């Protein structure tokens, strides 16, 4: 597990999937952005989970990485929701902040999903020790299952 990640590091290329989460500011230098872009184009996968408060920061930084791309909301029929576990209504709601529904966004490079970004979902809360957030076993199971879908999708590159 990384405490501090250097997005501009060549070590990034040793990981088929990277996960980013947090509550606030995200800053990519131009070197970080270029390295992350090269990583994603070369076949890497980025999962970003907005743990409440990242959205206003991550969108401009990902524009620095891919100025020509915009996040698109993925339809519930997208394969990432239907790997081992079926989420016919898209992302499960794991943690309440302000009553908004969860959304899954993606960056697509030449038709390939290279970044999955969950907002208003808080998957990571369900992955933590149950005493941290007091989530039910059913809620935690949904979070783990959706996480497994993301990993399976990223590792297989499968569109179905």
Secondary structure, 3 states (H helix, E strand, C coil): CCCCCCCCCHHHHHCCEEEEEECCCCCCCHHHHHHHHHHHHCCCEEEEEECCCCHHHHHHHHHHHCCCCCCEECCCCCHHHECCCECCCCCCCCCCCCCCCCEEEEEEECCEEEEEEEECCCHHHHHCCHHHHCCCHHHHHHHHHHHHHHHHHHHHCCCC
